Amino acid sequence: MTAKDLNDRINNFWGYGSLESPTWLVGMEEGFCVTSDTAADRKMLERQFLLPTANGMFDASRPIDKDICDLTNLSPFLPNAKLQRTWEFPITLYMFLRKGKVSHGDEVVDFQRSTLADGKKNEVATLELMPLPSPSTSAWLYGDIQGFETRKSYLKAYKRARAHGLRELVEKYSPKLVIFYSVGYLRDWEVVNGKMFEEVMHQMYFSKTEKTSLCVIPQPRYLPRAYERLYEYAEKIKGRIDFPDSLRI
């Protein structure tokens, strides 16, 4: 893996699904499960970086092709996938806003397995502010590559430009709903939004442009009574979301 490979990823990758989807889930970066075999991990990353994209998105239409279904980043879209905890909270919010009722855990994981990031179904896409996978914010897998010695220098060099790039995508594709799932990056989400958010409830924010409603929610482990408060937040904003008729229930 070279600096060119990483720069190609930074310049050309946004996420999974289709930018034409009416709802986007936007996080800080995708995870990556490291093993004790560093060489195998690097090979896995190289293969992930070679996945074909259109407009910066890999279409995870089901079923996932057998030649790539072993890739770590595609594992959440397999029929037997476990619930992806970082997506659980935003998917739960989306399903409540769309259906007007609480979804149980099996419904959330079924949605993740069958619909999330499926470009043919074209319902919900997943995007990332930063494009290089990592096991955690305290880990860094690319320090041996020139120009990417530390996470801090990587964020300083690319984060603001990526936030402006996301803003351009929102303006171009006009999704009906964008759910940002990390309060820690609120200032970056405000760059995407082009203005400050309204704090509807503690650690839960909302904004609306002419065409797009934008939410900011925390990860549930940082929010007391997380799901109770998520549904309360959803009740307060649901009348301000303009879902297309095809998704109304």
Residue pairs with C-beta under 8 A, 6 or more apart in sequence:
1 42
1 45
1 46
1 49
1 142
1 145
2 145
3 145
3 146
3 147
3 148
5 46
5 49
6 132
6 142
6 145
6 147
6 148
8 49
9 49
9 131
9 132
10 131
10 132
10 158
10 162
12 53
12 56
13 49
13 53
13 56
13 58
13 131
14 55
14 56
14 57
14 127
14 128
14 131
14 165
14 166
14 169
15 56
15 57
15 58
15 117
15 125
15 126
15 127
15 128
16 57
16 58
16 59
16 60
16 73
16 77
16 116
16 117
16 125
16 126
17 57
17 59
17 60
17 116
17 117
17 118
17 119
17 122
17 124
17 125
17 126
18 57
18 59
18 119
18 122
18 125
19 55
19 56
19 57
19 125
19 169
19 172
19 173
19 175
20 122
20 173
21 119
21 122
21 123
21 124
21 125
21 175
22 122
22 123
22 175
22 176
22 177
22 243
22 244
22 247
23 94
23 123
23 124
23 125
23 175
23 176
23 177
23 178
23 179
24 124
24 125
24 126
24 127
24 175
24 177
24 178
24 179
25 87
25 90
25 91
25 94
25 116
25 124
25 125
25 126
25 127
25 179
25 181
26 126
26 127
26 128
26 129
26 166
26 178
26 179
26 180
26 181
26 189
26 192
27 86
27 126
27 127
27 128
27 129
27 180
27 181
27 182
28 128
28 129
28 130
28 137
28 182
28 184
28 185
29 128
29 129
29 130
29 131
29 132
29 133
29 134
30 73
30 128
30 133
31 86
31 133
31 134
31 135
31 136
32 41
32 45
32 72
32 73
32 133
32 134
32 135
32 141
33 72
33 135
34 41
34 135
34 139
34 141
35 41
41 141
42 141
44 71
44 72
45 133
45 141
47 68
47 71
48 71
48 72
48 73
48 133
51 58
51 68
51 71
52 58
57 119
57 125
57 127
58 117
59 117
59 118
59 119
59 120
60 74
60 77
60 116
60 117
60 118
60 119
61 118
61 119
61 120
61 121
62 77
62 114
62 118
63 69
63 79
64 74
64 77
64 78
68 74
69 75
69 78
72 133
73 133
75 81
76 82
76 84
76 87
76 112
76 113
76 116
77 112
77 113
77 116
77 117
77 118
78 113
79 113
80 113
81 109
81 112
81 113
82 109
83 105
83 108
83 109
83 112
84 112
86 181
86 219
87 112
87 116
87 126
87 181
88 108
88 220
89 181
89 217
89 218
89 219
89 220
89 226
89 230
90 179
90 181
90 217
91 108
91 111
91 112
91 116
91 124
92 103
92 108
92 227
92 230
93 179
93 215
93 217
93 230
93 233
93 234
94 124
94 177
94 179
95 103
95 107
95 108
95 111
96 102
96 103
96 230
96 231
96 234
96 238
97 177
97 234
97 237
97 238
97 241
97 243
98 243
98 247
98 248
98 249
99 249
100 238
100 249
102 231
103 111
115 121
115 123
115 124
116 124
116 126
117 124
117 125
117 126
123 247
125 175
127 166
127 169
129 159
129 162
129 163
129 166
129 185
129 188
130 154
130 155
130 158
130 159
130 162
131 162
132 141
132 142
132 154
133 141
134 140
134 141
134 151
135 141
137 151
140 150
140 151
140 154
142 148
142 154
143 149
143 150
147 157
148 154
159 188
160 188
160 191
163 188
163 189
163 191
163 192
164 191
166 192
167 191
167 192
167 193
167 194
170 178
170 192
170 212
170 214
174 211
174 212
175 212
176 211
176 212
176 213
176 241
176 242
176 243
176 244
177 212
177 213
177 214
177 215
177 241
177 243
178 192
178 212
178 213
178 214
178 215
179 214
179 215
179 217
180 189
180 192
180 214
180 215
180 216
180 217
181 217
181 218
181 219
182 216
182 218
182 219
183 203
183 205
183 216
183 217
183 218
183 222
186 197
186 205
186 216
189 197
189 214
189 216
190 196
190 197
192 214
193 207
193 209
193 214
194 209
195 207
196 207
197 205
197 206
197 207
197 214
197 216
198 205
198 206
198 207
199 205
200 206
200 233
200 236
200 237
201 229
201 232
201 233
201 236
203 217
203 218
203 222
203 223
204 215
204 216
204 217
204 218
204 229
204 230
204 233
205 215
205 216
205 217
206 213
206 214
206 215
206 216
206 237
206 240
207 213
207 214
208 214
208 240
213 237
213 240
213 241
213 242
215 237
217 230
217 233
220 226
220 227
220 230
223 229
223 230
